[in-house]
């Protein structure tokens, strides 16, 4: 249980640092690095980075969108069939980021298995 918490916190911290200088795929890099350095077992490999990036991206998107009263998010959610709901767009963005991070962490576990074998 301790490694899950360490991986969760390390993923969020690394994602925050990398998001300052890299584009959207930095969350995948954060999950890849923490998944390689802090190994997890079974389904925790996918769900720990998934939940970490889901939380990070949802909060980050909410913070960025609230700066302009959700104007841009509302316009984008009209283009995507979300009924003009900016909060639903923020949630979908967080889910997609979490999915990308979870897949990157599973890849990191497989990469660790191949390299360490």
N, C-alpha and C positions, 0 to 999 in steps of 0.2 A: 504494500500500500504506500510505502514511503517513496518508492521510485516513481509511482504514478504522479504523486504530488510534485516531486522535483521536476519530472518531465513536463508537467502541465505549466508550472511557473517558468521554467527555462524556455519553453516554447513561446509563451506570451512575451517574455522579456526580449528574447532574440527577435521575435517578429516586430516588436515596437521599434527596436534599434534599426533593423533592416528596412522597415517601412519608411524611415526618414530619408534613406538614400537610394533605395531601389524601387522598381515598380511593383505591381500587384503580385507578381510571382515570388516576391520575397517571403511570403508566408509558407510557400512550399519549400523554400530553402531552409527556413527556420525549422520546419517539421523534419526535414531530411537530416539536418545536423543533429538535432536533439534525439531523433529516433535512432541515429547511428551511435551517438555517444552515451545515451541513457537507454539501454535496451528494456523493452517491456515484453510481457507475455500475452499470448492469446488475443482476445478482442481489444485489450487495452492498447495494443499497438495502433489500432485505427482510431478508437474512440477518444483517447486522451488528447492527441493533437487536433482531432476534429472539434472537440468541445472547446479547447483552448482558442483556436482560431475563430470558431463561431462566436465566442464571447468577445474576442478582440475586434474582429471586423464589424460586428454588430454595433459595439460601442463606438468604434472609430467612425463608421458611416453615420451613426446618429449624431456624433459630435460635429462632423463636417457638414452634415445637412442642416443641423439646427442653426448654424452660423448664417444661413441665408433663408431662414424660415421654411425650409424644405421645398423651395421653389424648383430647383433643378431635379430633385428626386421625384417630385410630383409630375413634372413634365416627362421624365424618363419612364415613369410607371404608366403613363398614358400610352407611350409608344409600345411598351411591352404589355400584354393583356393582363394588367393587374388592377384595372379599374381606377387608376389615378391615385392609388393609395401609396403614399411614400413610405409608410411604416412596413408595408408588405414587401416593398422593394428592398428595404434595409435588411429584412429577415431573409429574403431570397439571396441577397448578396452574401450575408453571413453563412448561409448554408452552402453556397457554392465555394466559398473560401475554405470552410471546414472540410468539405469533400476533397478539395485539392490537397489540403494539408494531410488528411488521413491517408490518402493514396500515396503521397510522398513519404509518409512515415512507414507504410508497409513496404515500399520500395527500399527504404533505408534498412529495415530489418532483413530483407532478402540480400541486400548488398553486404551487410555485416556477416550474414551466414556464409556467403561465398568467400569473402575476404578472410575471415577468421578460421575457415575450415582447413 
